[in-house]
Amino acid sequence: MNWHCIHLTRQEYESGEVDILRGAFRAAYISRNGPQGMALFGLWSDDGLQYLVYATPMTERYFRPILDAYSATQEDPPRNRQMLEYICGDEKGGDVLVC
């Protein structure tokens, strides 16, 4: 299973789009009793122009409409997970192994 990535511009980030995503995600997470492995993480792109919001594979099952609304792309998990900033959900979700 792949992770999903939402690409936000710096302007979207500074306008609070991550807070909107966090709120929608939190509602889905709580309504499903906090599924293990379901989480959002983020980090800045290497060039600093985009904030990348990564959704763990478990997230797809419960958060698909939002992923679609933001045109999330399926991607391999981030290489350096220590660089990820926790946004919401299962804090250990970044440790999920992908087969």
N, C-alpha and C positions, 0 to 999 in steps of 0.2 A: 504494500500500500504506500502511496506517495503522500507527501505533505502537500498542503496548498499554500500558495503565497499571494497575498494582496499587496499590490504596489501602490503606495500613497506618495504623492508629491510632497515636497517640503511644505508647500502652502496648505495642502490638505491636513498634514500633520499639525501644523501650527494653528489651524482653524479648529482643532479638536476632533478630527475624524476618528482618531484612535479611541477617544472616550465614547463616541457613538458605537463603534465596534465592540468595545468592552461591555457596554450596557446591553447590547443585543445578545452578545455571547453569554454574559452572566445570566440573563433571563433563560436562555436555552439550557445552560449548564444546571441551574438550580431546578428547573422544571423536570429535568431528567435525573434528579438526585445525584448529581456530580459524578458522571461516569469516569472511571479510572482511565487515564491516558488522554482525556479530552482537555486540550489547553491551547492558548494563544501565546505566542512569543513574538518579539520584534527585534529588529536591528536596522541600523542605517546601511545603505548600500556603500560600496567601496568609494564611490565618487561623492557621497554625501547628498545626493540629489533626491533620493527616495528613501522612505521608511518602509521596510519590508515586514509585513505582518504574516507570520507563519502559523498555520493551523495544523495541529498534529493529525495523523490519519484517522483517529477515532472521531475527530470533530466533524468529518464529512457526514456521517450518519445523522447527526442532530442539527447541523448548522448549514446544510446545503443551500437553502434559499438565499442566505446572506452571502455565502461564497459566490454564488451565481450573480447576485446583484453587484458585487464588486469585481466581477470578472477575474476571480482568483484562478491562478494557473497551477497545474499539478507539477510539482518539482521534487527532486531528490531532497532528503533532509539536509538542513544546513550542515556544512562540514565542521565548523567550529561551534559546537553547541554551548560552550562556555561563554561565548560572546552574546548569546541571546538574552534579551531582557524579558522577564516574566510579565505578562499582561493580565491573564486571568485563567482560571480553571485549575486542573490538577498540576500542581507545581512540579511534579515528577514526570509530567507528560513528555518533556523534552528528552527523557531517557528512553523513550519507547524505541525499541529496535524495529527496523523495517526489514522484512524478509525479501 
